[in-house]
Amino acid sequence: MSWLVRDGDVLAATEIADRARDRRRGLLGRDGIEGAIVLRPCRHVHTFGMRFGIDVAFCDEDGVVLRTVTLSPWRMSPVVLRSAFVVEAEAGAFDRWRLRTGDCLELRA
């Protein structure tokens, strides 16, 4: 388990999906998530077959948030070519965390 951190503040506990199998599965089959999941590498996501909406942050290699979107179930995100990884959380989490484009995120063990 890792921590998602911005400017020294812990935003959430984070699962890391850096194997192809884990990235394909993502949040499928779950009814929700406490915290977040990081998919690495990743340039786009979908919510086909998901049971809940998600917030998605596309981040570059330095952890800078390039773009955020909220996806309802059965939707597909845009492709963000400069994205190195994405952070997914339950819809509404980014508002609670005040996560915005330009923020710099860090993963800590």
C-alpha positions in Angstrom: 0.0 0.0 0.0 1.2 3.5 -0.9 0.1 7.0 -0.1 -1.0 9.6 -2.6 0.6 12.9 -1.4 0.3 16.5 -2.6 2.6 19.2 -1.1 3.3 17.0 1.9 -0.4 16.3 2.6 -1.7 12.8 2.4 -4.7 12.7 0.1 -5.5 8.9 0.2 -4.3 5.4 0.6 -3.4 4.1 -2.8 -3.2 0.7 -4.6 -0.6 0.5 -7.4 -1.5 -1.5 -10.6 1.7 -1.7 -12.6 1.3 -5.1 -14.1 -0.8 -5.5 -17.3 -3.2 -7.9 -15.6 -3.8 -5.6 -12.7 -4.3 -2.6 -15.0 -6.8 -4.5 -17.1 -8.8 -5.4 -14.0 -8.6 -2.0 -12.4 -11.8 -1.4 -10.4 -13.9 -3.9 -12.2 -16.1 -6.1 -10.0 -15.9 -3.6 -7.1 -18.8 -1.7 -5.5 -16.5 1.3 -4.6 -13.0 2.1 -3.4 -11.6 3.7 -0.3 -8.7 5.9 -1.4 -7.4 5.5 -5.0 -5.8 3.2 -7.5 -2.9 4.2 -9.7 -2.5 2.6 -13.1 1.0 2.8 -14.6 1.6 3.2 -17.5 -1.7 4.5 -18.7 -3.0 7.1 -21.2 -6.7 6.4 -21.2 -9.3 4.4 -19.2 -12.9 3.2 -19.5 -15.7 2.4 -17.2 -17.3 -0.4 -19.2 -18.9 -2.9 -16.7 -18.2 -0.7 -13.7 -20.8 -0.2 -10.9 -19.9 3.4 -10.0 -18.6 6.6 -11.4 -14.9 7.6 -11.1 -12.7 10.6 -11.0 -9.6 10.2 -13.2 -6.4 12.3 -13.0 -3.9 11.9 -15.9 -0.4 12.7 -14.7 3.0 13.1 -16.5 6.2 11.4 -15.4 6.8 14.1 -12.8 3.4 13.6 -11.2 1.9 16.8 -12.5 -1.8 16.5 -13.2 -2.4 17.2 -16.9 -6.1 16.7 -17.0 -9.0 15.5 -14.8 -12.3 13.9 -15.8 -15.3 12.3 -14.1 -16.6 9.3 -15.9 -20.0 7.6 -15.3 -20.2 3.8 -15.9 -20.0 2.7 -19.5 -17.9 5.6 -20.7 -14.4 6.1 -22.2 -11.9 8.8 -21.3 -10.0 10.9 -23.8 -6.5 9.7 -24.7 -3.9 11.9 -23.0 -0.7 11.3 -24.9 1.7 12.8 -22.3 0.2 10.8 -19.5 2.5 8.4 -17.7 0.0 7.2 -15.1 -3.6 7.8 -13.9 -5.1 8.1 -10.5 -8.7 6.7 -10.2 -10.9 7.4 -7.2 -14.7 7.3 -6.6 -16.5 10.2 -8.3 -16.5 13.2 -5.9 -13.1 12.4 -4.3 -11.2 15.0 -6.3 -13.6 17.7 -5.1 -13.0 16.7 -1.5 -9.3 16.6 -2.0 -9.4 19.9 -4.0 -7.3 18.1 -6.7 -6.8 20.3 -9.8 -4.9 20.4 -13.1 -1.3 21.5 -12.3 -1.1 19.9 -8.9 2.0 17.7 -8.4 1.3 14.3 -6.9 3.7 11.9 -5.3 3.4 8.2 -4.3 5.1 7.3 -1.0 5.5 3.8 0.3 
